[in-house]
């Protein structure tokens, strides 16, 4: 199961950086929840999850999984990655730690993201 | 609250590296749970938590909080650190991602640690 979970994590980060949204949604179980950032109201189910990722769908963006950050224990994973979004001549970086729980088929059933304003930065492109 | 949580995280990692055990226990609320690694039966309350940390109390060890890994969102924190334990002429490293939830007074109410055998390594001292 560990390798399967690692594959989903890598695919997730890649898809967040390039889409399409529907492929991200399909990594989640139908009844999954997304709490991003942690402490906010969780979004439940494919429709709510699709709506969440649609926000970044049309942005010029890229992601990078932080090397050696992936931790997997049973049906749980934690990892760090960076999402860089370009607006005009500015680049905005966000670097969360995400945790995920998986079902027996390797679908994500719960995602919670740890980050705040302090983990965002901007710089000229 | 963010700075208070950051202080507790730094103190926690430092104390795991040096003790005393009782100071670690006092970072937790009386009814807190520790799930380390995640997926195992949580230990609940100060007595169970003390028993858990007592295991490393007499080992020759040190810890390092991974720079720039601390993520804080509301009453939640996630971070990476390394625990190095020395046995004879061998050093054993364990590098988990820990997540914590805090109460209003800044005590840890829940800790879950993400790691597996794959995140352990050994080397000559």
gemmi code that builds the backbone of each chain (N, CA, C; Angstrom):
import gemmi

chains = {
    "A": [
        ("UNK", (0.837, -1.225, 0.000), (0.000, 0.000, 0.000), (0.867, 1.269, 0.000)),
        ("UNK", (2.057, 1.163, 0.616), (2.926, 2.349, 0.728), (3.272, 2.944, -0.631)),
        ("UNK", (3.635, 2.069, -1.578), (4.021, 2.582, -2.892), (2.826, 3.217, -3.606)),
        ("UNK", (1.664, 2.596, -3.425), (0.450, 3.141, -4.046), (0.148, 4.539, -3.510)),
        ("UNK", (0.285, 4.693, -2.193), (0.038, 6.000, -1.573), (1.064, 7.023, -2.050)),
        ("UNK", (2.317, 6.591, -2.134), (3.357, 7.507, -2.616), (3.047, 7.988, -4.041)),
        ("UNK", (2.577, 7.055, -4.880), (2.213, 7.423, -6.250), (1.091, 8.460, -6.279)),
        ("UNK", (0.089, 8.262, -5.412), (-1.033, 9.207, -5.385), (-0.554, 10.585, -4.926)),
        ("UNK", (0.319, 10.610, -3.921), (0.853, 11.892, -3.438), (1.599, 12.608, -4.563)),
        ("UNK", (2.448, 11.880, -5.276), (3.219, 12.503, -6.362), (2.308, 12.996, -7.480)),
        ("UNK", (1.297, 12.170, -7.783), (0.349, 12.543, -8.818), (-0.469, 13.767, -8.388)),
        ("UNK", (-0.862, 13.781, -7.123), (-1.634, 14.898, -6.590), (-0.880, 16.216, -6.758)),
        ("UNK", (0.379, 16.229, -6.309), (1.161, 17.470, -6.374), (1.344, 17.893, -7.826)),
        ("UNK", (1.605, 16.924, -8.685), (1.772, 17.232, -10.109), (0.488, 17.835, -10.700)),
        ("UNK", (-0.647, 17.233, -10.370), (-1.920, 17.703, -10.917), (-2.315, 19.067, -10.365)),
        ("UNK", (-1.991, 19.343, -9.104), (-2.276, 20.666, -8.544), (-1.486, 21.724, -9.323)),
        ("UNK", (-0.344, 21.302, -9.869), (0.482, 22.227, -10.634), (0.093, 22.357, -12.092)),
        ("UNK", (-0.733, 21.418, -12.577), (-1.003, 21.459, -14.018), (-2.431, 21.082, -14.403)),
        ("UNK", (-3.150, 20.432, -13.498), (-4.503, 19.972, -13.801), (-4.507, 18.781, -14.734)),
        ("UNK", (-5.629, 18.394, -15.365), (-6.933, 19.044, -15.213), (-7.597, 18.768, -13.849)),
        ("UNK", (-8.499, 19.696, -13.464), (-9.202, 19.596, -12.186), (-9.837, 18.231, -11.985)),
        ("UNK", (-10.462, 17.711, -13.055), (-11.197, 16.454, -12.903), (-10.279, 15.311, -12.459)),
        ("UNK", (-9.027, 15.359, -12.916), (-8.083, 14.312, -12.518), (-7.723, 14.419, -11.037)),
        ("UNK", (-7.695, 15.647, -10.524), (-7.476, 15.816, -9.073), (-8.663, 15.237, -8.320)),
        ("UNK", (-9.861, 15.604, -8.765), (-11.092, 15.146, -8.095), (-11.145, 13.619, -8.038)),
        ("UNK", (-10.693, 12.973, -9.105), (-10.759, 11.512, -9.170), (-9.779, 10.819, -8.225)),
        ("UNK", (-8.836, 11.567, -7.668), (-7.950, 10.974, -6.649), (-8.682, 10.815, -5.315)),
        ("UNK", (-9.806, 11.522, -5.170), (-10.577, 11.498, -3.926), (-11.718, 10.476, -3.994)),
        ("UNK", (-12.016, 9.858, -2.853), (-13.211, 9.027, -2.723), (-14.437, 9.935, -2.823)),
        ("UNK", (-15.599, 9.394, -3.261), (-16.793, 10.232, -3.475), (-17.189, 11.045, -2.246)),
        ("UNK", (-16.990, 10.497, -1.065), (-17.435, 11.161, 0.158), (-16.287, 11.855, 0.909)),
        ("UNK", (-15.173, 12.062, 0.237), (-13.973, 12.611, 0.887), (-14.180, 14.044, 1.380)),
        ("UNK", (-13.332, 14.449, 2.329), (-13.354, 15.838, 2.793), (-11.996, 16.497, 2.578)),
        ("UNK", (-12.065, 17.795, 2.282), (-10.872, 18.621, 2.093), (-10.969, 19.805, 3.061)),
        ("UNK", (-9.980, 19.921, 3.927), (-9.958, 21.003, 4.923), (-8.672, 21.803, 4.680)),
        ("UNK", (-8.806, 22.902, 3.935), (-7.625, 23.612, 3.429), (-7.863, 25.105, 3.458)),
        ("UNK", (-7.258, 25.859, 4.428), (-6.364, 25.338, 5.461), (-7.122, 24.657, 6.604)),
        ("UNK", (-6.398, 23.877, 7.383), (-6.972, 23.198, 8.541), (-7.610, 24.221, 9.484)),
        ("UNK", (-8.775, 23.873, 10.023), (-9.497, 24.793, 10.892), (-10.656, 25.477, 10.185)),
        ("UNK", (-10.653, 25.428, 8.843), (-11.787, 25.972, 8.091), (-12.821, 24.862, 7.893)),
        ("UNK", (-14.019, 25.239, 7.440), (-15.097, 24.276, 7.227), (-14.682, 23.280, 6.136)),
        ("UNK", (-14.707, 21.981, 6.436), (-14.313, 21.009, 5.412), (-15.298, 20.992, 4.240)),
        ("UNK", (-14.744, 20.837, 3.035), (-15.569, 20.642, 1.847), (-15.751, 19.147, 1.662)),
        ("UNK", (-17.002, 18.698, 1.493), (-17.261, 17.257, 1.406), (-17.825, 16.865, 0.055)),
        ("UNK", (-17.240, 15.822, -0.533), (-17.783, 15.264, -1.768), (-17.172, 15.866, -3.017)),
        ("UNK", (-17.322, 15.124, -4.122), (-16.665, 15.517, -5.366), (-17.057, 16.904, -5.864)),
        ("UNK", (-18.339, 17.285, -5.722), (-18.756, 18.588, -6.244), (-18.063, 19.718, -5.495)),
        ("UNK", (-18.050, 19.630, -4.167), (-17.418, 20.678, -3.352), (-15.911, 20.690, -3.578)),
        ("UNK", (-15.332, 19.519, -3.766), (-13.882, 19.418, -3.986), (-13.517, 19.989, -5.364)),
        ("UNK", (-14.348, 19.690, -6.367), (-14.117, 20.230, -7.712), (-14.132, 21.761, -7.677)),
        ("UNK", (-15.123, 22.318, -6.979), (-15.275, 23.770, -6.858), (-14.019, 24.384, -6.237)),
        ("UNK", (-13.462, 23.688, -5.245), (-12.259, 24.178, -4.561), (-11.070, 24.254, -5.519)),
        ("UNK", (-10.817, 23.195, -6.269), (-9.648, 23.177, -7.162), (-9.859, 24.003, -8.435)),
        ("UNK", (-11.122, 24.261, -8.776), (-11.404, 25.085, -9.959), (-10.832, 26.494, -9.809)),
        ("UNK", (-10.672, 26.942, -8.561), (-10.176, 28.297, -8.301), (-8.787, 28.505, -8.908)),
        ("UNK", (-7.970, 27.446, -8.909), (-6.611, 27.603, -9.444), (-6.500, 27.118, -10.894)),
        ("UNK", (-7.609, 26.569, -11.438), (-7.540, 25.882, -12.736), (-6.986, 26.754, -13.858)),
        ("UNK", (-7.338, 28.038, -13.838), (-6.932, 28.897, -14.953), (-5.720, 29.771, -14.645)),
        ("UNK", (-5.073, 29.495, -13.518), (-3.890, 30.284, -13.167), (-2.642, 29.667, -13.788)),
        ("UNK", (-1.686, 30.528, -14.067), (-0.371, 30.095, -14.536), (0.405, 29.648, -13.290)),
        ("UNK", (0.648, 28.344, -13.163), (1.143, 27.839, -11.884), (2.060, 26.642, -12.065)),
        ("UNK", (2.806, 26.338, -11.026), (3.601, 25.113, -11.008), (3.789, 24.667, -9.570)),
        ("UNK", (4.080, 23.375, -9.394), (4.242, 22.818, -8.049), (5.527, 22.009, -7.973)),
        ("UNK", (6.020, 21.874, -6.757), (7.167, 20.999, -6.535), (7.018, 20.292, -5.194)),
        ("UNK", (7.073, 18.967, -5.237), (7.057, 18.183, -4.005), (8.416, 18.330, -3.338)),
        ("UNK", (8.427, 18.682, -2.064), (9.720, 18.891, -1.403), (10.422, 17.539, -1.233)),
        ("UNK", (11.620, 17.444, -1.769), (12.323, 16.157, -1.740), (12.443, 15.650, -0.305)),
        ("UNK", (12.310, 14.366, -0.156), (12.475, 13.722, 1.156), (11.463, 14.160, 2.205)),
        ("UNK", (10.368, 14.778, 1.802), (9.393, 15.184, 2.821), (8.265, 14.183, 2.979)),
        ("UNK", (8.143, 13.218, 2.079), (6.976, 12.333, 2.112), (7.091, 11.302, 3.240)),
        ("UNK", (6.119, 11.322, 4.133), (6.059, 10.363, 5.236), (4.785, 9.547, 5.088)),
        ("UNK", (4.912, 8.227, 5.101), (3.749, 7.363, 4.944), (3.710, 6.364, 6.082)),
        ("UNK", (2.558, 6.272, 6.734), (2.371, 5.316, 7.829), (1.003, 4.687, 7.645)),
        ("UNK", (0.977, 3.399, 7.313), (-0.303, 2.724, 7.091), (-1.076, 3.429, 5.997)),
        ("UNK", (-2.278, 3.890, 6.322), (-3.122, 4.559, 5.334), (-3.030, 6.083, 5.417)),
        ("UNK", (-1.933, 6.561, 5.998), (-1.767, 8.002, 6.188), (-0.504, 8.498, 5.495)),
        ("UNK", (-0.560, 9.726, 4.997), (0.618, 10.356, 4.406), (0.702, 11.813, 4.837)),
        ("UNK", (1.921, 12.327, 4.954), (2.180, 13.746, 5.190), (3.316, 14.155, 4.271)),
        ("UNK", (3.255, 15.375, 3.767), (4.298, 15.840, 2.844), (4.240, 17.358, 2.702)),
        ("UNK", (5.352, 17.921, 2.232), (5.450, 19.354, 1.975), (5.577, 19.583, 0.486)),
        ("UNK", (4.953, 20.625, -0.006), (5.177, 20.994, -1.393), (5.021, 22.504, -1.550)),
        ("UNK", (5.444, 22.986, -2.686), (5.338, 24.412, -2.976), (4.474, 24.621, -4.207)),
        ("UNK", (3.546, 25.552, -4.095), (2.727, 25.967, -5.235), (3.121, 27.392, -5.594)),
        ("UNK", (3.585, 27.582, -6.815), (3.956, 28.925, -7.277), (2.949, 29.362, -8.333)),
        ("UNK", (2.370, 30.533, -8.139), (1.389, 31.080, -9.075), (1.925, 32.388, -9.629)),
        ("UNK", (1.784, 32.563, -10.927), (2.287, 33.789, -11.539), (1.141, 34.721, -11.907)),
        ("UNK", (1.243, 35.956, -11.420), (0.296, 37.001, -11.809), (1.114, 38.122, -12.422)),
        ("UNK", (0.988, 38.340, -13.716), (1.779, 39.400, -14.355), (3.251, 39.149, -14.106)),
        ("UNK", (3.924, 40.118, -13.522), (5.357, 39.951, -13.295), (5.669, 39.576, -11.849)),
        ("UNK", (4.642, 39.074, -11.125), (4.859, 38.634, -9.745), (4.654, 37.131, -9.627)),
        ("UNK", (5.426, 36.518, -8.737), (5.249, 35.094, -8.417), (4.846, 34.966, -6.966)),
        ("UNK", (3.777, 34.236, -6.697), (3.337, 34.001, -5.329), (3.585, 32.546, -4.959)),
        ("UNK", (4.276, 32.343, -3.854), (4.576, 30.985, -3.402), (3.774, 30.649, -2.153)),
        ("UNK", (3.288, 29.426, -2.125), (2.621, 28.913, -0.934), (3.210, 27.527, -0.672)),
        ("UNK", (3.670, 27.294, 0.574), (4.342, 26.025, 0.880), (3.692, 25.350, 2.091)),
        ("UNK", (2.641, 24.568, 1.845), (1.946, 23.904, 2.958), (2.552, 22.536, 3.307)),
        ("UNK", (2.197, 22.036, 4.484), (2.309, 20.605, 4.781), (0.898, 20.042, 4.668)),
        ("UNK", (0.706, 19.072, 3.800), (-0.597, 18.417, 3.655), (-0.559, 17.058, 4.340)),
        ("UNK", (-1.663, 16.674, 4.968), (-1.796, 15.297, 5.453), (-3.018, 14.671, 4.786)),
        ("UNK", (-2.908, 13.394, 4.479), (-3.983, 12.679, 3.788), (-4.225, 11.318, 4.426)),
        ("UNK", (-5.505, 10.915, 4.388), (-5.870, 9.561, 4.805), (-6.484, 8.868, 3.592)),
        ("UNK", (-6.202, 7.578, 3.424), (-6.612, 6.838, 2.238), (-7.542, 5.683, 2.596)),
        ("UNK", (-8.373, 5.282, 1.624), (-9.174, 4.077, 1.828), (-8.423, 2.876, 1.245)),
        ("UNK", (-9.057, 1.704, 1.328), (-8.381, 0.474, 0.906), (-8.015, 0.464, -0.577)),
        ("UNK", (-8.730, 1.252, -1.369), (-8.455, 1.256, -2.804), (-7.448, 2.338, -3.184)),
        ("UNK", (-6.938, 3.075, -2.192), (-5.933, 4.085, -2.475), (-6.497, 5.464, -2.818)),
        ("UNK", (-7.813, 5.627, -2.627), (-8.413, 6.948, -2.841), (-8.242, 7.782, -1.562)),
        ("UNK", (-8.083, 9.084, -1.740), (-7.976, 9.987, -0.594), (-9.362, 10.144, 0.039)),
        ("UNK", (-9.460, 9.900, 1.357), (-10.751, 10.116, 2.033), (-10.750, 11.402, 2.862)),
        ("UNK", (-9.534, 11.881, 3.207), (-9.469, 13.118, 3.981), (-8.152, 13.831, 3.694)),
        ("UNK", (-8.242, 15.123, 3.415), (-7.039, 15.927, 3.239), (-7.154, 17.140, 4.154)),
        ("UNK", (-6.079, 17.442, 4.858), (-6.023, 18.643, 5.694), (-4.691, 19.339, 5.388)),
        ("UNK", (-4.735, 20.645, 5.156), (-3.532, 21.390, 4.773), (-3.135, 22.368, 5.872)),
        ("UNK", (-1.864, 22.310, 6.247), (-1.324, 23.180, 7.298), (-0.565, 24.336, 6.651)),
        ("UNK", (-1.111, 25.548, 6.721), (-0.430, 26.739, 6.233), (-1.204, 27.971, 6.696)),
        ("UNK", (-0.531, 29.092, 6.680), (-1.187, 30.368, 6.971), (-0.550, 31.434, 6.085)),
        ("UNK", (-1.005, 32.639, 6.242), (-0.447, 33.768, 5.477), (1.074, 33.794, 5.580)),
        ("UNK", (1.582, 33.414, 6.736), (3.033, 33.455, 6.954), (3.805, 32.524, 6.021)),
        ("UNK", (3.108, 31.548, 5.467), (3.768, 30.580, 4.580), (3.613, 30.964, 3.108)),
        ("UNK", (3.131, 32.198, 2.887), (3.038, 32.721, 1.526), (4.123, 33.766, 1.338)),
        ("UNK", (4.627, 33.857, 0.123), (5.584, 34.918, -0.174), (5.416, 35.342, -1.622)),
        ("UNK", (5.859, 36.528, -1.950), (5.781, 36.985, -3.329), (7.121, 37.585, -3.731)),
        ("UNK", (7.397, 37.524, -5.023), (8.667, 38.040, -5.540), (8.481, 38.368, -7.010)),
        ("UNK", (9.312, 39.251, -7.550), (9.231, 39.523, -8.984), (9.583, 38.250, -9.756)),
        ("UNK", (8.950, 38.068, -10.909), (9.202, 36.871, -11.721), (10.634, 36.908, -12.279)),
    ],
    "B": [
        ("UNK", (-1.675, 33.857, 19.196), (-1.590, 32.402, 19.512), (-0.490, 31.730, 18.692)),
        ("UNK", (-0.254, 32.255, 17.477), (0.727, 31.628, 16.585), (2.115, 31.547, 17.234)),
        ("UNK", (2.541, 32.654, 17.856), (3.879, 32.651, 18.461), (3.938, 31.678, 19.632)),
        ("UNK", (2.837, 31.611, 20.395), (2.789, 30.693, 21.537), (2.911, 29.245, 21.067)),
        ("UNK", (2.202, 28.918, 19.988), (2.270, 27.564, 19.443), (3.677, 27.273, 18.915)),
        ("UNK", (4.264, 28.269, 18.235), (5.618, 28.074, 17.732), (6.598, 27.794, 18.883)),
        ("UNK", (6.430, 28.515, 19.982), (7.293, 28.305, 21.147), (7.141, 26.891, 21.698)),
        ("UNK", (5.901, 26.403, 21.769), (5.662, 25.055, 22.298), (6.297, 24.004, 21.382)),
        ("UNK", (6.168, 24.205, 20.074), (6.769, 23.268, 19.114), (8.294, 23.224, 19.309)),
        ("UNK", (8.914, 24.394, 19.416), (10.373, 24.437, 19.582), (10.800, 23.805, 20.898)),
        ("UNK", (10.012, 24.083, 21.932), (10.316, 23.523, 23.251), (10.133, 21.999, 23.226)),
        ("UNK", (9.083, 21.560, 22.556), (8.809, 20.129, 22.460), (9.988, 19.386, 21.827)),
        ("UNK", (10.427, 19.881, 20.666), (11.521, 19.194, 19.959), (12.786, 19.208, 20.820)),
        ("UNK", (13.041, 20.333, 21.464), (14.223, 20.437, 22.329), (14.141, 19.415, 23.479)),
        ("UNK", (12.961, 19.326, 24.096), (12.800, 18.420, 25.242), (12.849, 16.950, 24.830)),
        ("UNK", (12.346, 16.636, 23.635), (12.437, 15.246, 23.164), (13.913, 14.866, 23.002)),
        ("UNK", (14.741, 15.869, 22.741), (16.167, 15.622, 22.589), (16.957, 15.609, 23.877)),
        ("UNK", (16.351, 16.119, 24.956), (17.142, 16.248, 26.181), (16.383, 15.956, 27.466)),
        ("UNK", (15.031, 15.990, 27.400), (14.226, 15.799, 28.603), (14.297, 17.018, 29.505)),
        ("UNK", (13.845, 16.937, 30.779), (13.293, 15.738, 31.391), (11.886, 15.377, 30.897)),
        ("UNK", (11.551, 14.093, 31.022), (10.246, 13.586, 30.578), (9.095, 14.422, 31.109)),
        ("UNK", (9.179, 14.774, 32.400), (8.044, 15.482, 33.017), (7.770, 16.813, 32.324)),
        ("UNK", (8.823, 17.458, 31.815), (8.612, 18.726, 31.111), (7.905, 18.511, 29.773)),
        ("UNK", (8.178, 17.370, 29.140), (7.440, 17.037, 27.905), (5.965, 16.836, 28.254)),
        ("UNK", (5.721, 16.028, 29.299), (4.346, 15.704, 29.706), (3.555, 16.984, 30.000)),
        ("UNK", (4.214, 17.970, 30.604), (3.525, 19.205, 30.985), (3.153, 20.085, 29.779)),
        ("UNK", (3.706, 19.775, 28.603), (3.275, 20.503, 27.402), (1.891, 20.033, 26.943)),
        ("UNK", (1.467, 18.865, 27.437), (0.184, 18.270, 27.042), (-0.928, 18.619, 28.039)),
        ("UNK", (-2.137, 18.798, 27.530), (-3.317, 18.908, 28.375), (-3.537, 17.560, 29.072)),
        ("UNK", (-4.201, 17.567, 30.241), (-4.365, 16.328, 31.012), (-5.019, 15.189, 30.228)),
        ("UNK", (-5.938, 15.539, 29.339), (-6.694, 14.516, 28.615), (-6.184, 14.327, 27.171)),
        ("UNK", (-4.980, 14.806, 26.897), (-4.441, 14.777, 25.536), (-4.218, 13.355, 25.031)),
        ("UNK", (-4.136, 13.227, 23.705), (-3.801, 11.937, 23.104), (-2.548, 12.048, 22.243)),
        ("UNK", (-1.786, 10.956, 22.258), (-0.569, 10.849, 21.447), (-0.699, 9.607, 20.579)),
        ("UNK", (-0.633, 9.796, 19.268), (-0.763, 8.684, 18.317), (0.533, 8.655, 17.499)),
        ("UNK", (1.465, 7.795, 17.906), (2.828, 7.848, 17.367), (3.368, 6.438, 17.208)),
        ("UNK", (3.454, 5.896, 15.954), (3.057, 6.566, 14.719), (1.538, 6.556, 14.517)),
        ("UNK", (1.083, 7.425, 13.624), (-0.334, 7.517, 13.292), (-0.836, 6.149, 12.817)),
        ("UNK", (-2.038, 5.795, 13.267), (-2.597, 4.492, 12.924), (-2.499, 3.493, 14.068)),
        ("UNK", (-1.642, 3.793, 15.061), (-1.563, 2.938, 16.244), (-2.563, 3.439, 17.282)),
        ("UNK", (-2.807, 2.627, 18.312), (-3.747, 2.994, 19.364), (-3.257, 4.256, 20.088)),
        ("UNK", (-4.090, 5.304, 20.133), (-3.643, 6.527, 20.818), (-3.454, 6.307, 22.325)),
        ("UNK", (-2.420, 6.933, 22.864), (-2.216, 6.950, 24.313), (-2.919, 8.183, 24.859)),
        ("UNK", (-3.753, 8.004, 25.881), (-4.540, 9.134, 26.399), (-4.170, 9.464, 27.835)),
        ("UNK", (-3.933, 10.744, 28.089), (-3.699, 11.227, 29.449), (-2.236, 11.237, 29.849)),
        ("UNK", (-1.934, 12.019, 30.883), (-0.541, 12.233, 31.286), (0.201, 10.946, 31.633)),
        ("UNK", (-0.458, 10.000, 32.297), (0.253, 8.782, 32.702), (0.705, 7.984, 31.482)),
        ("UNK", (-0.200, 7.809, 30.531), (0.133, 7.049, 29.315), (1.171, 7.781, 28.486)),
        ("UNK", (1.081, 9.106, 28.474), (2.025, 9.915, 27.699), (3.410, 9.873, 28.347)),
        ("UNK", (3.451, 9.926, 29.681), (4.725, 9.839, 30.407), (5.418, 8.513, 30.094)),
        ("UNK", (4.633, 7.441, 30.131), (5.152, 6.092, 29.859), (5.781, 6.038, 28.457)),
        ("UNK", (5.131, 6.704, 27.511), (5.614, 6.724, 26.129), (6.983, 7.396, 26.028)),
        ("UNK", (7.115, 8.572, 26.621), (8.385, 9.313, 26.489), (9.475, 8.754, 27.396)),
        ("UNK", (9.088, 7.996, 28.418), (10.089, 7.392, 29.306), (11.001, 6.426, 28.549)),
        ("UNK", (10.476, 5.870, 27.458), (11.236, 4.899, 26.676), (12.557, 5.496, 26.167)),
        ("UNK", (12.532, 6.799, 25.835), (13.759, 7.419, 25.311), (14.549, 8.172, 26.386)),
        ("UNK", (13.994, 8.219, 27.614), (14.557, 9.099, 28.656), (16.030, 8.828, 28.939)),
        ("UNK", (16.428, 7.560, 28.893), (17.799, 7.237, 29.274), (18.719, 6.992, 28.083)),
        ("UNK", (18.232, 7.326, 26.907), (19.069, 7.137, 25.723), (19.914, 8.377, 25.459)),
        ("UNK", (21.061, 8.145, 24.863), (21.935, 9.229, 24.422), (21.361, 9.733, 23.094)),
        ("UNK", (20.817, 10.936, 23.098), (20.034, 11.371, 21.936), (20.122, 12.870, 21.707)),
        ("UNK", (19.732, 13.273, 20.513), (19.611, 14.700, 20.216), (18.557, 14.893, 19.134)),
        ("UNK", (18.017, 16.109, 19.076), (16.960, 16.403, 18.106), (17.290, 17.694, 17.371)),
        ("UNK", (16.718, 17.792, 16.183), (16.834, 19.053, 15.454), (15.536, 19.317, 14.712)),
        ("UNK", (14.966, 20.497, 14.952), (13.776, 20.919, 14.226), (14.219, 21.305, 12.820)),
        ("UNK", (13.545, 20.756, 11.804), (13.972, 21.067, 10.439), (13.630, 22.525, 10.119)),
        ("UNK", (14.647, 23.268, 9.749), (14.425, 24.702, 9.538), (13.313, 24.929, 8.502)),
        ("UNK", (12.516, 25.942, 8.745), (11.451, 26.325, 7.810), (10.373, 25.264, 7.618)),
        ("UNK", (10.307, 24.268, 8.487), (9.260, 23.257, 8.308), (8.010, 23.560, 9.128)),
        ("UNK", (8.065, 24.508, 10.056), (6.941, 24.704, 10.979), (5.786, 25.431, 10.284)),
        ("UNK", (4.635, 24.782, 10.250), (3.423, 25.356, 9.671), (2.385, 25.471, 10.774)),
        ("UNK", (1.832, 26.671, 10.937), (0.844, 26.888, 11.989), (-0.404, 27.507, 11.376)),
        ("UNK", (-1.556, 26.918, 11.666), (-2.831, 27.433, 11.180), (-3.820, 27.366, 12.333)),
        ("UNK", (-4.206, 28.524, 12.849), (-5.133, 28.552, 13.983), (-4.551, 27.789, 15.152)),
        ("UNK", (-5.249, 26.745, 15.596), (-4.782, 25.955, 16.746), (-4.069, 24.681, 16.324)),
        ("UNK", (-3.575, 24.677, 15.089), (-2.918, 23.483, 14.555), (-1.488, 23.787, 14.141)),
        ("UNK", (-0.621, 22.806, 14.299), (0.758, 22.939, 13.841), (1.212, 21.642, 13.186)),
        ("UNK", (2.107, 21.759, 12.212), (2.774, 20.615, 11.583), (4.238, 20.985, 11.429)),
        ("UNK", (5.109, 20.001, 11.601), (6.548, 20.284, 11.505), (7.321, 18.980, 11.330)),
        ("UNK", (8.549, 19.127, 10.847), (9.467, 17.989, 10.675), (10.626, 18.143, 11.630)),
        ("UNK", (11.061, 17.047, 12.199), (12.278, 17.109, 12.995), (13.001, 15.772, 12.903)),
        ("UNK", (14.235, 15.782, 13.369), (15.036, 14.563, 13.374), (15.423, 14.207, 14.802)),
        ("UNK", (15.252, 12.947, 15.141), (15.715, 12.423, 16.430), (16.860, 11.467, 16.146)),
        ("UNK", (18.019, 11.754, 16.705), (19.173, 10.869, 16.545), (19.481, 10.223, 17.889)),
        ("UNK", (19.560, 8.903, 17.876), (19.852, 8.158, 19.096), (21.149, 7.397, 18.902)),
        ("UNK", (22.008, 7.434, 19.911), (23.291, 6.746, 19.796), (23.310, 5.482, 20.635)),
        ("UNK", (23.621, 4.371, 19.965), (23.816, 3.094, 20.673), (25.224, 2.640, 20.359)),
        ("UNK", (26.107, 2.653, 21.341), (27.485, 2.240, 21.071), (28.059, 3.108, 19.976)),
        ("UNK", (28.546, 2.475, 18.918), (29.157, 3.264, 17.843), (28.214, 3.446, 16.652)),
        ("UNK", (26.914, 3.247, 16.905), (25.929, 3.450, 15.848), (25.008, 4.623, 16.183)),
        ("UNK", (24.575, 5.329, 15.134), (23.599, 6.405, 15.304), (22.335, 6.035, 14.529)),
        ("UNK", (21.207, 6.103, 15.191), (19.931, 5.819, 14.540), (19.158, 7.123, 14.394)),
        ("UNK", (18.726, 7.404, 13.158), (17.966, 8.627, 12.896), (16.517, 8.299, 12.574)),
        ("UNK", (15.636, 9.106, 13.107), (14.219, 9.008, 12.785), (13.739, 10.425, 12.482)),
        ("UNK", (13.090, 10.595, 11.313), (12.682, 11.941, 10.906), (11.188, 11.981, 10.598)),
        ("UNK", (10.359, 12.211, 11.598), (8.914, 12.235, 11.372), (8.384, 13.619, 10.993)),
        ("UNK", (7.164, 13.643, 10.466), (6.360, 14.868, 10.463), (5.339, 14.701, 11.578)),
        ("UNK", (5.332, 15.625, 12.522), (4.359, 15.598, 13.607), (3.291, 16.651, 13.347)),
        ("UNK", (2.048, 16.326, 13.690), (1.000, 17.347, 13.698), (0.434, 17.438, 15.105)),
        ("UNK", (0.090, 18.652, 15.504), (-0.426, 18.888, 16.856), (-1.628, 19.806, 16.811)),
        ("UNK", (-2.551, 19.564, 17.765), (-3.679, 20.474, 17.966), (-3.577, 21.015, 19.394)),
        ("UNK", (-3.910, 22.290, 19.565), (-3.721, 22.961, 20.847), (-5.047, 23.448, 21.428)),
        ("UNK", (-5.097, 23.587, 22.769), (-6.280, 24.199, 23.381), (-6.026, 25.703, 23.543)),
        ("UNK", (-6.996, 26.400, 24.125), (-6.901, 27.858, 24.230), (-5.717, 28.329, 25.068)),
        ("UNK", (-5.252, 27.458, 25.967), (-4.138, 27.868, 26.830), (-2.789, 27.484, 26.231)),
        ("UNK", (-2.799, 26.906, 25.038), (-1.535, 26.562, 24.389), (-1.001, 25.181, 24.742)),
        ("UNK", (-1.815, 24.380, 25.431), (-1.408, 22.991, 25.712), (-1.747, 22.113, 24.507)),
        ("UNK", (-0.916, 21.108, 24.278), (-1.183, 20.158, 23.198), (-2.332, 19.241, 23.610)),
        ("UNK", (-3.371, 19.138, 22.770), (-4.474, 18.221, 23.079), (-4.408, 16.955, 22.219)),
        ("UNK", (-3.702, 17.053, 21.085), (-3.587, 15.876, 20.227), (-2.287, 15.950, 19.437)),
        ("UNK", (-1.546, 14.847, 19.449), (-0.340, 14.755, 18.627), (-0.435, 13.489, 17.799)),
        ("UNK", (-0.123, 13.597, 16.512), (-0.066, 12.437, 15.634), (1.249, 12.530, 14.853)),
        ("UNK", (1.988, 11.434, 14.779), (3.301, 11.434, 14.135), (3.274, 10.563, 12.888)),
        ("UNK", (3.744, 11.141, 11.787), (3.786, 10.442, 10.494), (5.202, 9.935, 10.249)),
        ("UNK", (5.395, 8.631, 10.326), (6.688, 8.023, 10.003), (6.510, 6.507, 9.929)),
        ("UNK", (7.455, 5.866, 9.276), (7.492, 4.399, 9.252), (8.948, 3.968, 9.269)),
        ("UNK", (9.148, 2.683, 9.208), (10.515, 2.137, 9.177), (11.361, 2.806, 8.092)),
        ("UNK", (10.716, 3.168, 6.986), (11.445, 3.773, 5.871), (12.066, 5.120, 6.226)),
        ("UNK", (11.554, 5.735, 7.284), (12.070, 7.045, 7.691), (13.118, 6.932, 8.789)),
        ("UNK", (13.560, 5.697, 9.022), (14.639, 5.458, 9.977), (15.902, 5.096, 9.202)),
        ("UNK", (17.034, 5.504, 9.734), (18.291, 5.107, 9.117), (19.343, 4.954, 10.204)),
        ("UNK", (20.376, 4.185, 9.913), (21.460, 4.033, 10.886), (22.793, 4.222, 10.186)),
        ("UNK", (23.768, 4.673, 10.946), (25.101, 4.928, 10.400), (26.112, 4.856, 11.534)),
        ("UNK", (27.355, 4.576, 11.196), (28.381, 4.600, 12.240), (28.490, 6.011, 12.820)),
        ("UNK", (28.766, 6.115, 14.100), (28.883, 7.421, 14.759), (30.131, 8.160, 14.259)),
    ],
}
model = gemmi.Model(1)
for chain_id, residues in chains.items():
    chain = gemmi.Chain(chain_id)
    for i, (resn, *xyz) in enumerate(residues, 1):
        res = gemmi.Residue()
        res.name, res.seqid = resn, gemmi.SeqId(i, " ")
        for name, pos in zip(("N", "CA", "C"), xyz):
            atom = gemmi.Atom()
            atom.name, atom.element = name, gemmi.Element(name[0])
            atom.pos, atom.b_iso = gemmi.Position(*pos), 0.0
            res.add_atom(atom)
        chain.add_residue(res)
    model.add_chain(chain)
structure = gemmi.Structure()
structure.add_model(model)
structure.setup_entities()
